[in-house]
Amino acid sequence: MEIIINFINWLDDFIWGLPMIVLLFGTHVFMTVRTGVIQRKTWTGIKLSITRDPEAPGDVSQFQALTTALASTIGTGNIVGVGTAIFLGGPGAVFWCWIAGVFGIATKYAESLIAVKYRVRTPDGKMQGGAMYALERGLNMKWLGVLFAALAALASFGIGCGTQINAIAEVIENNIPIGIPPIVIGIVGGILTGIVIIGGISAIASVCEKLVPFMAIFYVLGCFIILGINYDFIGPAVSAILSLAFKPGAVAGGLVGQGLMVAMRFGVARGLFSNESGLGSAPLVASAAQTRNPVRQALVSATGTFWDTVVVCLMTGLVLVSTIMKNPDINMDTIADGGQLTTLAFSQIPVLGPVILVVGIITFAWSTILGWSYYGERCAQYLWGKKAILPYKIIFVAVVVVGPVLALDLVWTIADILNAFMAVPNLIAVLLLSGTIAKDTKHYLRNLDEVDKTEIPMVNK
């Protein structure tokens, strides 16, 4: 068993070294140029996200598609993941996590555009889309679409399920002193998850459009309050994040930066885990949105990366670094992992800190479970047809139940590896279809209200 664990850790280190940094960051920068710096249209996307388009084809509103995607992206990566990045890569990792988010907006836009452009309709009238259909219909590479769907279905049990329920169990165990057994947390989580996902995308989207705004506003307001308490260390925290992003060094609180490559590696890796730009996950629900043309929904989907990383992850990073620098009671030498670092940092704020952490992780993680259950379901249906939906949901709920008793480190590492493998086919689709993306972007940005009259084909799945 030790040999297997060592191999998994080596594989994770290798994949998330130079190969994925070059592929991901390179794609982010390339698509930023190819789309004419689409980040400048973020405000347009925000306005479109709250604009209903009921006459357009689709299963859910643009806002429901966005909140379902945000449900899956605003997860433990925004809290524990940022703590892990700081623990492993130093404060400078926060900068690279943020930069990955800024440039990642373009990739999220691009992958969502082709998901809507190449979506199909099932016999029951439901929309299906994502990287697998872009690869199959746009590039005639069905074999790669099948590979993406298989990897995404597997990833749903890791990034979207195992790590999330595990984090819920851990935060309850560390902050609620009534000794709830982890398996009980798993059973309760499984029951709640089963009740929602049995209703399909309509039920999931209905829950997410209510839950996501509440949890995001609650968490961000809590972070603002903590930063108000730490006001005298906000400047030093920003300085530490910027300086240690490029060079090794140490600052108050025992925070150590190990240089550019280490900070970049862990910042970019946690950035992807958090915002999922380039992963191909959010386009699976974007393709179900009611939208007049692919660019409208792509603009809406791109705002997900803005909210997730540019806002929420940055807030978490500032809270953690400023709190650690301000409180000498936090001894970095005694901290074993990023989760412990996060818990200790929030616990320095009396009463409010632990409440924000507990409520934040529970709501963020459970919403991620709901969003990813839909992603995995779409991929299972692509691979095996409608008959695969119920068995998939049963297995997914079973993983929620047993997730709290799994080893978090191993689950997190496997999730990292699956993320990388899943991203590759999706990024191939984005890069090879970049000409189409650029052409549609140029056309529809001038005609945002134009209705795309291209017929959506029917598939028997």
The 8 nearest C-alpha neighbors of each residue, nearest first, counted from 0:
[[1, 3, 2, 4, 5, 6, 7, 409],
 [0, 2, 4, 3, 5, 6, 7, 8],
 [1, 3, 5, 0, 4, 6, 7, 8],
 [4, 2, 6, 0, 1, 5, 7, 8],
 [5, 3, 7, 1, 6, 2, 8, 0],
 [4, 6, 2, 8, 3, 7, 1, 9],
 [5, 7, 9, 3, 4, 8, 10, 2],
 [8, 6, 4, 10, 9, 5, 11, 3],
 [7, 9, 11, 5, 6, 10, 12, 4],
 [10, 8, 6, 12, 11, 7, 5, 13],
 [11, 9, 13, 7, 12, 8, 6, 14],
 [10, 12, 8, 14, 9, 13, 416, 15],
 [13, 11, 9, 15, 10, 14, 16, 8],
 [12, 14, 10, 16, 11, 15, 9, 17],
 [15, 13, 11, 16, 12, 18, 10, 19],
 [16, 14, 19, 12, 13, 11, 17, 268],
 [15, 17, 13, 14, 18, 12, 264, 19],
 [16, 18, 20, 19, 21, 15, 14, 264],
 [19, 17, 21, 20, 16, 14, 22, 15],
 [20, 18, 22, 15, 21, 23, 17, 14],
 [19, 21, 17, 23, 24, 22, 18, 16],
 [20, 22, 25, 19, 18, 24, 23, 17],
 [23, 21, 19, 25, 20, 24, 26, 18],
 [24, 22, 26, 25, 20, 19, 21, 27],
 [23, 25, 27, 26, 21, 20, 22, 28],
 [24, 26, 22, 28, 21, 23, 27, 29],
 [27, 25, 29, 23, 24, 28, 30, 22],
 [28, 26, 24, 103, 102, 30, 106, 25],
 [27, 29, 31, 25, 26, 30, 102, 24],
 [28, 30, 26, 32, 31, 27, 25, 33],
 [31, 29, 33, 32, 27, 28, 105, 34],
 [30, 32, 36, 28, 105, 29, 34, 33],
 [31, 33, 35, 30, 29, 34, 36, 28],
 [34, 32, 30, 35, 31, 437, 29, 433],
 [35, 33, 437, 37, 31, 32, 36, 30],
 [34, 36, 32, 33, 37, 31, 437, 30],
 [37, 35, 31, 38, 34, 32, 39, 105],
 [36, 38, 39, 34, 40, 35, 105, 31],
 [37, 39, 40, 36, 41, 104, 105, 31],
 [40, 38, 37, 41, 36, 42, 43, 35],
 [41, 39, 43, 38, 42, 37, 44, 298],
 [42, 40, 44, 43, 38, 39, 302, 45],
 [41, 43, 45, 44, 40, 46, 39, 302],
 [44, 42, 40, 46, 41, 45, 47, 298],
 [43, 45, 299, 298, 47, 41, 42, 46],
 [44, 46, 42, 48, 43, 47, 41, 302],
 [47, 45, 43, 44, 48, 49, 42, 50],
 [48, 46, 50, 44, 49, 45, 43, 299],
 [49, 47, 62, 45, 299, 46, 50, 61],
 [48, 50, 47, 62, 46, 51, 45, 61],
 [51, 49, 47, 48, 52, 46, 61, 62],
 [50, 52, 53, 60, 49, 61, 62, 48],
 [51, 53, 54, 55, 289, 290, 50, 60],
 [54, 52, 55, 51, 289, 60, 56, 290],
 [53, 55, 52, 56, 289, 291, 290, 57],
 [54, 56, 289, 290, 291, 53, 52, 57],
 [57, 55, 289, 290, 54, 58, 291, 288],
 [58, 56, 289, 288, 287, 59, 126, 55],
 [57, 59, 287, 288, 289, 125, 126, 60],
 [60, 58, 288, 289, 57, 63, 287, 64],
 [59, 61, 63, 289, 62, 288, 64, 51],
 [60, 62, 64, 288, 63, 48, 289, 65],
 [63, 61, 48, 65, 60, 64, 49, 66],
 [64, 62, 60, 66, 204, 65, 208, 61],
 [65, 63, 61, 67, 62, 66, 285, 288],
 [64, 66, 62, 68, 63, 67, 300, 69],
 [67, 65, 69, 63, 68, 208, 64, 207],
 [68, 66, 70, 64, 69, 207, 65, 370],
 [67, 69, 65, 281, 70, 71, 66, 64],
 [70, 68, 66, 72, 71, 67, 73, 303],
 [71, 69, 366, 67, 367, 68, 73, 72],
 [367, 70, 72, 370, 69, 68, 371, 73],
 [71, 73, 69, 274, 74, 70, 273, 68],
 [74, 72, 69, 70, 307, 71, 363, 77],
 [75, 73, 363, 364, 76, 72, 367, 77],
 [74, 76, 78, 77, 79, 364, 360, 80],
 [77, 75, 80, 273, 74, 78, 79, 272],
 [76, 78, 312, 75, 80, 74, 273, 81],
 [79, 77, 75, 80, 81, 76, 315, 82],
 [78, 80, 82, 338, 75, 81, 76, 83],
 [81, 79, 76, 83, 82, 78, 77, 269],
 [80, 82, 84, 83, 78, 79, 77, 85],
 [83, 81, 337, 79, 85, 341, 80, 84],
 [337, 82, 84, 86, 80, 81, 85, 87],
 [83, 85, 81, 265, 87, 88, 82, 86],
 [86, 84, 89, 90, 82, 88, 83, 87],
 [85, 87, 83, 337, 84, 89, 88, 82],
 [88, 86, 84, 85, 89, 83, 265, 337],
 [89, 87, 262, 85, 92, 84, 261, 265],
 [88, 90, 85, 256, 255, 91, 86, 92],
 [91, 89, 240, 85, 92, 93, 243, 239],
 [244, 92, 90, 240, 243, 93, 94, 89],
 [91, 93, 266, 262, 95, 94, 90, 88],
 [94, 92, 96, 91, 95, 90, 316, 266],
 [95, 93, 97, 92, 91, 96, 240, 98],
 [96, 94, 266, 98, 92, 97, 263, 93],
 [95, 97, 266, 270, 93, 267, 99, 94],
 [96, 98, 100, 94, 95, 99, 309, 308],
 [99, 97, 95, 101, 100, 96, 94, 102],
 [100, 98, 96, 97, 102, 103, 101, 267],
 [99, 101, 103, 97, 98, 308, 102, 309],
 [102, 100, 98, 103, 99, 104, 97, 309],
 [103, 101, 27, 104, 99, 100, 105, 28],
 [102, 104, 100, 27, 106, 105, 101, 276],
 [103, 105, 107, 301, 102, 106, 304, 101],
 [106, 104, 108, 31, 103, 107, 30, 102],
 [105, 107, 109, 103, 108, 27, 104, 277],
 [108, 106, 276, 104, 301, 110, 105, 109],
 [107, 109, 301, 297, 105, 106, 111, 110],
 [110, 108, 106, 112, 111, 107, 105, 436],
 [109, 111, 107, 112, 113, 108, 429, 106],
 [112, 110, 282, 114, 297, 108, 109, 113],
 [113, 111, 297, 293, 109, 114, 115, 110],
 [112, 114, 116, 115, 110, 111, 117, 133],
 [115, 113, 129, 111, 128, 112, 286, 116],
 [116, 114, 286, 118, 293, 113, 112, 117],
 [117, 115, 113, 293, 114, 118, 112, 292],
 [116, 118, 133, 115, 114, 113, 132, 136],
 [119, 117, 128, 115, 127, 116, 114, 286],
 [118, 120, 456, 127, 455, 126, 457, 128],
 [119, 121, 126, 457, 125, 124, 127, 456],
 [120, 122, 458, 124, 125, 123, 457, 459],
 [123, 121, 124, 459, 120, 457, 458, 125],
 [124, 122, 121, 125, 120, 126, 460, 459],
 [123, 125, 121, 122, 120, 126, 58, 457],
 [126, 124, 121, 120, 123, 58, 127, 122],
 [127, 125, 120, 287, 119, 57, 121, 58],
 [128, 126, 119, 118, 120, 286, 287, 125],
 [129, 127, 118, 286, 114, 283, 132, 119],
 [128, 130, 114, 283, 282, 131, 132, 133],
 [129, 131, 133, 132, 425, 134, 114, 279],
 [144, 132, 130, 134, 129, 133, 135, 147],
 [131, 133, 135, 134, 130, 136, 129, 128],
 [134, 132, 137, 130, 136, 117, 131, 135],
 [133, 135, 138, 140, 131, 132, 144, 137],
 [134, 136, 141, 139, 132, 140, 133, 138],
 [137, 135, 133, 139, 132, 138, 134, 117],
 [136, 138, 133, 134, 135, 139, 117, 132],
 [137, 139, 134, 140, 136, 135, 133, 428],
 [140, 138, 135, 136, 141, 137, 134, 133],
 [141, 139, 135, 134, 138, 142, 143, 144],
 [140, 142, 135, 144, 143, 139, 134, 145],
 [141, 143, 145, 144, 140, 146, 135, 134],
 [144, 142, 146, 145, 141, 140, 147, 424],
 [131, 143, 145, 141, 147, 146, 142, 134],
 [144, 146, 142, 148, 143, 147, 141, 149],
 [147, 145, 143, 149, 144, 148, 150, 142],
 [148, 146, 144, 150, 145, 149, 421, 424],
 [147, 149, 378, 151, 145, 146, 150, 152],
 [150, 148, 146, 152, 147, 151, 145, 153],
 [149, 151, 153, 147, 421, 152, 148, 154],
 [152, 150, 154, 148, 153, 149, 421, 147],
 [153, 151, 375, 149, 155, 150, 154, 378],
 [152, 154, 150, 151, 155, 156, 149, 157],
 [155, 153, 151, 157, 156, 152, 417, 158],
 [156, 154, 159, 152, 153, 157, 375, 371],
 [155, 157, 160, 154, 153, 159, 161, 158],
 [158, 156, 161, 414, 154, 160, 155, 159],
 [159, 157, 414, 162, 155, 154, 160, 156],
 [160, 158, 155, 371, 368, 157, 156, 367],
 [159, 161, 156, 368, 163, 157, 162, 158],
 [162, 160, 157, 402, 163, 164, 156, 165],
 [161, 163, 165, 160, 158, 164, 157, 411],
 [162, 164, 364, 166, 160, 165, 161, 167],
 [165, 163, 167, 166, 161, 162, 402, 403],
 [166, 164, 403, 162, 168, 163, 167, 402],
 [165, 167, 169, 163, 164, 168, 162, 170],
 [168, 166, 164, 361, 170, 165, 169, 171],
 [169, 167, 165, 171, 166, 170, 403, 181],
 [168, 170, 166, 172, 171, 167, 173, 165],
 [169, 171, 173, 167, 172, 168, 174, 166],
 [172, 170, 175, 168, 174, 169, 173, 167],
 [171, 173, 169, 170, 174, 175, 168, 178],
 [174, 172, 170, 171, 169, 175, 176, 342],
 [173, 175, 171, 172, 170, 176, 353, 357],
 [174, 176, 171, 177, 172, 173, 178, 170],
 [177, 175, 178, 174, 172, 173, 171, 179],
 [178, 176, 175, 179, 172, 171, 174, 180],
 [177, 179, 176, 180, 172, 175, 171, 181],
 [178, 180, 177, 181, 183, 172, 184, 171],
 [181, 179, 183, 182, 178, 184, 172, 168],
 [182, 180, 184, 403, 183, 168, 404, 185],
 [181, 183, 185, 184, 180, 186, 403, 401],
 [184, 182, 186, 185, 181, 180, 187, 179],
 [185, 183, 181, 187, 182, 186, 188, 168],
 [184, 186, 400, 182, 188, 183, 187, 399],
 [185, 187, 400, 189, 183, 188, 184, 182],
 [188, 186, 190, 184, 189, 185, 183, 191],
 [189, 187, 185, 191, 186, 190, 192, 184],
 [188, 190, 186, 192, 396, 400, 399, 187],
 [189, 191, 193, 187, 192, 188, 186, 194],
 [192, 190, 188, 194, 193, 189, 187, 195],
 [191, 193, 189, 195, 190, 194, 188, 196],
 [192, 194, 190, 196, 195, 191, 197, 189],
 [195, 193, 191, 192, 197, 196, 190, 198],
 [196, 194, 192, 193, 197, 198, 202, 203],
 [197, 195, 198, 199, 193, 194, 203, 192],
 [196, 198, 199, 195, 194, 193, 392, 202],
 [199, 197, 202, 196, 195, 201, 200, 203],
 [200, 198, 196, 197, 201, 202, 203, 373],
 [199, 201, 203, 202, 204, 373, 198, 196],
 [200, 202, 204, 203, 199, 205, 198, 59],
 [203, 201, 198, 205, 204, 200, 199, 195],
 [202, 204, 200, 206, 205, 201, 196, 195],
 [205, 203, 207, 201, 63, 206, 202, 67],
 [204, 206, 202, 203, 208, 207, 201, 209],
 [207, 205, 203, 204, 209, 208, 210, 202],
 [206, 208, 210, 204, 209, 67, 211, 205],
 [207, 209, 66, 63, 205, 206, 210, 211],
 [210, 208, 207, 206, 211, 212, 213, 205],
 [209, 211, 207, 213, 212, 208, 206, 214],
 [210, 212, 214, 213, 207, 209, 208, 215],
 [213, 211, 215, 214, 210, 216, 209, 208],
 [214, 212, 210, 216, 211, 215, 217, 209],
 [213, 215, 217, 211, 216, 212, 218, 210],
 [214, 216, 218, 212, 217, 213, 211, 219],
 [215, 217, 219, 213, 218, 214, 220, 212],
 [218, 216, 214, 220, 215, 219, 213, 221],
 [217, 219, 221, 215, 216, 220, 359, 214],
 [218, 220, 222, 216, 221, 217, 215, 223],
 [221, 219, 223, 217, 222, 218, 216, 224],
 [222, 220, 218, 224, 219, 223, 217, 355],
 [221, 223, 219, 225, 220, 224, 226, 218],
 [224, 222, 220, 226, 221, 225, 227, 219],
 [223, 225, 227, 221, 222, 226, 220, 228],
 [226, 224, 228, 222, 227, 223, 229, 221],
 [227, 225, 229, 223, 228, 224, 230, 222],
 [226, 228, 230, 224, 225, 229, 223, 222],
 [227, 229, 225, 226, 230, 224, 231, 348],
 [230, 228, 226, 227, 232, 231, 225, 321],
 [231, 229, 227, 233, 232, 228, 226, 234],
 [230, 232, 229, 233, 234, 235, 228, 325],
 [231, 233, 235, 321, 230, 234, 229, 236],
 [232, 234, 236, 230, 235, 321, 231, 237],
 [235, 233, 237, 236, 232, 238, 231, 230],
 [236, 234, 238, 232, 237, 233, 239, 321],
 [235, 237, 233, 239, 321, 238, 234, 320],
 [238, 236, 240, 234, 239, 235, 233, 241],
 [237, 239, 235, 241, 236, 240, 242, 234],
 [238, 240, 236, 242, 237, 241, 243, 235],
 [241, 239, 91, 90, 237, 238, 243, 242],
 [242, 240, 238, 244, 239, 243, 91, 237],
 [241, 243, 239, 244, 240, 238, 245, 246],
 [244, 242, 91, 246, 256, 245, 240, 241],
 [91, 243, 245, 241, 242, 259, 262, 240],
 [246, 244, 259, 243, 258, 242, 247, 91],
 [245, 247, 258, 243, 259, 244, 242, 248],
 [248, 246, 258, 257, 256, 243, 245, 249],
 [247, 249, 256, 255, 243, 246, 257, 250],
 [248, 250, 255, 254, 256, 253, 251, 247],
 [249, 251, 254, 253, 252, 255, 239, 248],
 [252, 250, 324, 253, 254, 249, 325, 323],
 [251, 253, 324, 323, 254, 327, 250, 326],
 [252, 254, 251, 331, 255, 250, 249, 330],
 [255, 253, 250, 252, 249, 89, 251, 256],
 [256, 254, 249, 89, 248, 253, 257, 250],
 [257, 255, 89, 247, 248, 243, 258, 249],
 [258, 256, 247, 261, 255, 88, 248, 89],
 [257, 259, 247, 246, 245, 256, 261, 260],
 [258, 260, 245, 262, 246, 261, 244, 263],
 [261, 259, 263, 262, 264, 258, 257, 245],
 [260, 262, 264, 263, 88, 259, 258, 257],
 [261, 263, 92, 88, 259, 91, 260, 264],
 [264, 262, 260, 266, 261, 95, 265, 267],
 [263, 265, 261, 267, 262, 266, 260, 268],
 [264, 266, 268, 84, 267, 88, 262, 263],
 [265, 267, 92, 96, 95, 263, 269, 268],
 [266, 268, 270, 96, 264, 269, 265, 263],
 [269, 267, 265, 271, 270, 266, 264, 272],
 [270, 268, 272, 266, 271, 267, 80, 273],
 [271, 269, 96, 267, 273, 268, 272, 266],
 [272, 270, 275, 273, 274, 268, 269, 276],
 [273, 271, 269, 270, 275, 274, 76, 268],
 [272, 274, 76, 270, 271, 72, 77, 275],
 [273, 275, 271, 72, 304, 276, 307, 270],
 [276, 274, 271, 278, 272, 273, 277, 72],
 [277, 275, 107, 103, 278, 274, 106, 271],
 [276, 278, 279, 106, 422, 426, 275, 107],
 [277, 279, 422, 275, 276, 280, 421, 425],
 [280, 278, 277, 425, 282, 281, 130, 422],
 [279, 281, 282, 278, 283, 374, 275, 151],
 [280, 282, 68, 283, 284, 279, 285, 111],
 [283, 281, 111, 285, 129, 284, 280, 114],
 [284, 282, 129, 281, 285, 280, 128, 286],
 [283, 285, 286, 287, 282, 281, 64, 68],
 [286, 284, 282, 287, 288, 64, 283, 111],
 [285, 287, 115, 128, 284, 114, 288, 283],
 [288, 286, 126, 57, 58, 284, 285, 59],
 [289, 287, 57, 59, 61, 285, 60, 286],
 [288, 290, 57, 55, 56, 60, 59, 61],
 [291, 289, 55, 292, 288, 296, 52, 56],
 [292, 290, 450, 55, 451, 449, 448, 295],
 [291, 293, 451, 290, 294, 450, 295, 449],
 [292, 294, 112, 115, 116, 295, 296, 297],
 [295, 293, 297, 296, 292, 112, 298, 443],
 [296, 294, 298, 297, 293, 292, 299, 447],
 [295, 297, 299, 298, 294, 293, 300, 290],
 [298, 296, 108, 112, 294, 111, 300, 299],
 [299, 297, 44, 301, 295, 296, 300, 108],
 [300, 298, 44, 296, 48, 297, 301, 302],
 [299, 301, 297, 302, 303, 298, 65, 296],
 [302, 300, 108, 298, 107, 104, 303, 299],
 [301, 303, 305, 304, 300, 299, 41, 44],
 [304, 302, 301, 306, 305, 300, 69, 307],
 [305, 303, 307, 274, 302, 306, 104, 301],
 [304, 306, 302, 309, 303, 307, 308, 310],
 [307, 305, 310, 303, 304, 308, 309, 302],
 [306, 308, 304, 311, 305, 73, 274, 303],
 [309, 307, 312, 100, 310, 311, 304, 305],
 [308, 310, 305, 97, 100, 313, 306, 307],
 [309, 311, 306, 313, 308, 312, 307, 314],
 [312, 310, 314, 307, 313, 308, 306, 315],
 [313, 311, 308, 315, 77, 314, 310, 316],
 [314, 312, 316, 310, 315, 311, 309, 317],
 [313, 315, 311, 317, 312, 316, 318, 310],
 [316, 314, 312, 318, 313, 317, 319, 78],
 [315, 317, 313, 319, 318, 314, 93, 312],
 [316, 318, 314, 320, 315, 319, 321, 313],
 [319, 317, 315, 321, 316, 320, 322, 226],
 [318, 320, 316, 322, 317, 321, 344, 323],
 [321, 319, 323, 317, 322, 236, 318, 316],
 [320, 322, 236, 324, 232, 318, 323, 319],
 [323, 321, 325, 319, 324, 320, 318, 344],
 [322, 324, 320, 326, 252, 325, 321, 344],
 [325, 323, 252, 251, 321, 322, 326, 320],
 [324, 326, 322, 323, 321, 232, 327, 252],
 [325, 327, 323, 328, 324, 322, 329, 252],
 [328, 326, 329, 252, 325, 330, 324, 323],
 [329, 327, 326, 330, 323, 252, 347, 325],
 [330, 328, 327, 326, 331, 323, 343, 252],
 [329, 331, 332, 333, 328, 253, 334, 327],
 [330, 332, 334, 333, 253, 329, 254, 252],
 [333, 331, 330, 334, 253, 335, 329, 254],
 [334, 332, 331, 330, 335, 329, 336, 340],
 [335, 333, 331, 332, 336, 340, 339, 330],
 [334, 336, 333, 339, 337, 340, 332, 338],
 [337, 335, 339, 338, 334, 340, 83, 86],
 [83, 336, 338, 82, 340, 86, 339, 341],
 [339, 337, 341, 79, 340, 336, 342, 82],
 [338, 340, 342, 341, 337, 336, 343, 334],
 [341, 339, 337, 343, 338, 342, 344, 82],
 [340, 342, 338, 344, 82, 339, 343, 337],
 [343, 341, 339, 345, 344, 340, 346, 338],
 [344, 342, 346, 340, 341, 345, 339, 347],
 [343, 345, 341, 346, 342, 347, 319, 322],
 [344, 346, 352, 347, 342, 343, 353, 348],
 [345, 347, 343, 348, 353, 352, 344, 342],
 [348, 346, 345, 344, 349, 343, 352, 326],
 [347, 349, 352, 346, 345, 351, 350, 225],
 [350, 348, 351, 347, 352, 346, 353, 345],
 [351, 349, 352, 353, 348, 354, 346, 355],
 [350, 352, 354, 349, 353, 348, 355, 221],
 [353, 351, 345, 348, 355, 346, 354, 350],
 [352, 354, 356, 346, 355, 351, 345, 357],
 [355, 353, 357, 351, 356, 352, 358, 350],
 [356, 354, 352, 358, 353, 359, 357, 351],
 [357, 355, 353, 359, 354, 358, 360, 352],
 [358, 356, 354, 360, 359, 355, 353, 361],
 [357, 359, 361, 355, 360, 356, 354, 362],
 [360, 358, 356, 357, 362, 355, 361, 363],
 [359, 361, 363, 357, 362, 364, 358, 356],
 [360, 362, 358, 364, 167, 359, 363, 365],
 [363, 361, 365, 359, 364, 360, 358, 366],
 [364, 362, 74, 360, 366, 361, 365, 359],
 [365, 363, 74, 163, 367, 361, 366, 362],
 [364, 366, 368, 367, 362, 363, 361, 369],
 [365, 367, 70, 369, 368, 363, 364, 362],
 [71, 368, 366, 70, 364, 370, 365, 369],
 [367, 369, 365, 159, 160, 371, 366, 370],
 [370, 368, 366, 372, 367, 371, 365, 203],
 [371, 369, 71, 367, 372, 373, 67, 368],
 [370, 372, 374, 159, 373, 368, 369, 155],
 [373, 371, 369, 375, 370, 374, 376, 368],
 [372, 374, 376, 371, 375, 370, 377, 200],
 [375, 373, 371, 377, 376, 372, 283, 378],
 [376, 374, 152, 378, 372, 377, 373, 155],
 [375, 377, 373, 379, 378, 374, 388, 372],
 [378, 376, 380, 374, 375, 379, 373, 381],
 [377, 379, 148, 381, 375, 380, 376, 152],
 [380, 378, 376, 382, 381, 377, 387, 383],
 [379, 381, 384, 377, 385, 383, 378, 382],
 [382, 380, 378, 379, 384, 383, 377, 460],
 [383, 381, 379, 380, 384, 378, 145, 148],
 [384, 382, 380, 387, 381, 379, 385, 386],
 [383, 385, 380, 460, 386, 381, 387, 382],
 [384, 386, 380, 387, 388, 460, 383, 381],
 [385, 387, 384, 388, 389, 383, 380, 390],
 [388, 386, 385, 390, 383, 389, 380, 384],
 [387, 389, 391, 386, 385, 390, 376, 380],
 [388, 390, 392, 391, 387, 393, 386, 197],
 [391, 389, 393, 392, 387, 388, 394, 386],
 [390, 392, 388, 394, 389, 393, 387, 395],
 [391, 393, 395, 389, 390, 394, 396, 388],
 [392, 394, 390, 396, 395, 391, 397, 389],
 [395, 393, 397, 391, 392, 396, 390, 398],
 [394, 396, 392, 398, 397, 393, 391, 399],
 [395, 397, 399, 189, 393, 398, 394, 392],
 [398, 396, 394, 400, 399, 395, 393, 401],
 [399, 397, 395, 401, 400, 396, 402, 394],
 [400, 398, 396, 402, 189, 397, 401, 185],
 [399, 401, 185, 186, 397, 189, 398, 402],
 [402, 400, 398, 403, 399, 404, 185, 397],
 [401, 403, 161, 399, 405, 404, 398, 165],
 [404, 402, 165, 181, 405, 168, 401, 185],
 [403, 405, 402, 401, 181, 182, 406, 165],
 [404, 406, 402, 403, 407, 401, 165, 410],
 [407, 405, 409, 408, 410, 404, 403, 165],
 [408, 406, 410, 409, 411, 405, 165, 162],
 [409, 407, 411, 410, 406, 412, 413, 405],
 [408, 410, 412, 411, 407, 406, 413, 4],
 [409, 411, 407, 413, 412, 408, 414, 162],
 [412, 410, 414, 408, 409, 413, 407, 162],
 [411, 413, 415, 409, 414, 410, 408, 416],
 [412, 414, 416, 410, 415, 411, 409, 417],
 [415, 413, 157, 411, 417, 158, 412, 416],
 [414, 416, 412, 418, 413, 417, 411, 419],
 [417, 415, 413, 419, 418, 414, 11, 420],
 [416, 418, 420, 414, 419, 154, 415, 421],
 [419, 417, 415, 421, 416, 420, 422, 414],
 [418, 420, 422, 416, 417, 421, 415, 423],
 [421, 419, 417, 422, 418, 423, 416, 150],
 [422, 420, 418, 150, 419, 423, 147, 151],
 [421, 423, 278, 419, 425, 420, 424, 277],
 [422, 424, 426, 425, 421, 420, 427, 419],
 [425, 423, 427, 426, 422, 147, 143, 428],
 [424, 426, 428, 422, 427, 423, 130, 279],
 [425, 427, 429, 423, 428, 424, 422, 430],
 [426, 428, 424, 430, 425, 429, 431, 423],
 [429, 427, 425, 426, 431, 430, 134, 432],
 [430, 428, 426, 432, 427, 431, 433, 110],
 [429, 431, 433, 427, 432, 428, 426, 26],
 [432, 430, 428, 433, 429, 427, 434, 138],
 [431, 433, 429, 435, 434, 430, 428, 436],
 [432, 434, 436, 430, 435, 431, 429, 437],
 [435, 433, 437, 436, 432, 438, 431, 33],
 [434, 436, 438, 432, 433, 437, 439, 440],
 [435, 437, 433, 439, 434, 438, 440, 432],
 [436, 438, 440, 434, 34, 435, 439, 433],
 [439, 437, 435, 441, 440, 436, 434, 442],
 [440, 438, 442, 436, 441, 437, 443, 435],
 [441, 439, 437, 438, 442, 443, 444, 436],
 [440, 442, 438, 439, 444, 443, 437, 445],
 [443, 441, 439, 440, 444, 445, 438, 446],
 [442, 444, 446, 447, 445, 440, 439, 441],
 [445, 443, 447, 446, 441, 442, 440, 294],
 [444, 446, 443, 442, 447, 441, 440, 448],
 [447, 445, 443, 449, 444, 448, 442, 450],
 [448, 446, 443, 444, 449, 445, 295, 294],
 [449, 447, 446, 450, 291, 292, 443, 295],
 [450, 448, 446, 447, 451, 291, 292, 443],
 [451, 449, 291, 292, 452, 448, 55, 447],
 [452, 450, 292, 453, 291, 449, 293, 454],
 [451, 453, 450, 454, 292, 291, 455, 449],
 [452, 454, 451, 455, 116, 450, 456, 292],
 [453, 455, 456, 452, 451, 119, 457, 120],
 [454, 456, 119, 453, 120, 457, 118, 117],
 [457, 455, 119, 120, 454, 458, 118, 121],
 [456, 458, 120, 121, 119, 455, 122, 459],
 [459, 457, 121, 460, 120, 456, 119, 122],
 [458, 460, 121, 122, 457, 384, 120, 385],
 [459, 384, 385, 458, 121, 380, 381, 122]]
